[in-house]
Amino acid sequence: MLAIRLPVEIENRLEALAKATGRTKTYYAREAILEYIDDLEDRYLAEQRYADLRAGRSESIPLEEVMKSFGFEVGADGKIADAEG
């Protein structure tokens, strides 16, 4: 169970959206959290990986190597092409 306090303006917007669409405020709050939490987790992971890289706890992998592992090639001009065609 989670209870949150929202600024009046946000509460009003949420209420209007819920009324206009026939859904609940809880539905939209849950949808917003689910959408945003993915972004927050990705950002946290990226920040951790960057810190590890800067501290020498991990190494970077050249783009060409990553793309090749997925079946692509990076040309001298920087363009990505399917390795098979």
TAPE-V44238 format. One record per residue. OMEGA is omega as a letter, one per 40 degrees, with the letter a starting at -180 (none if undefined). NEAR is the number of other ideal C-beta (glycine too) atoms within 12 Angstrom. D_CENTER is the distance of its C-alpha to the mean C-alpha in Angstrom with 1 decimal. Layout:
BEGIN
[[OMEGA	NEAR	D_CENTER] [OMEGA	NEAR	D_CENTER]]
END
This chain:
BEGIN
[[a	4	24.8] [i	8	22.9] [i	7	24.7] [i	15	23.2] [i	8	25.0] [i	16	23.7] [a	10	25.3] [a	10	27.9] [i	10	26.4] [i	17	23.1] [i	17	25.2] [i	14	27.3] [i	18	24.5] [i	26	23.2] [i	20	26.8] [i	15	27.5] [i	20	24.5] [i	19	25.6] [a	14	29.1] [a	12	28.4] [a	14	26.5] [i	10	28.5] [a	17	25.5] [i	15	25.3] [i	24	23.6] [i	17	22.4] [a	16	20.7] [i	25	18.8] [i	24	17.9] [i	17	16.7] [a	19	14.6] [i	20	13.1] [a	17	12.4] [i	14	10.9] [a	14	8.5] [a	14	7.6] [i	14	8.0] [i	14	5.1] [i	14	3.2] [i	14	6.6] [i	15	7.1] [a	14	5.0] [i	14	6.9] [i	14	9.9] [i	14	10.1] [i	14	10.1] [i	14	12.6] [i	16	14.6] [i	18	14.9] [i	15	16.0] [i	14	18.5] [i	15	19.8] [a	15	20.3] [a	13	22.1] [i	11	24.2] [i	9	25.2] [i	12	23.9] [a	13	22.1] [i	12	22.6] [i	15	20.7] [a	13	21.1] [a	11	22.3] [a	16	20.3] [i	19	23.5] [i	14	23.6] [a	15	20.1] [i	20	20.7] [i	17	24.2] [i	13	22.9] [i	15	21.2] [i	13	24.3] [i	19	23.7] [i	22	25.7] [a	19	25.1] [i	14	28.4] [i	8	30.2] [i	8	29.0] [i	11	25.3] [a	11	24.9] [a	17	23.3] [i	17	25.6] [a	14	25.9] [a	15	28.2] [a	8	30.3] [none	7	31.2]]
END
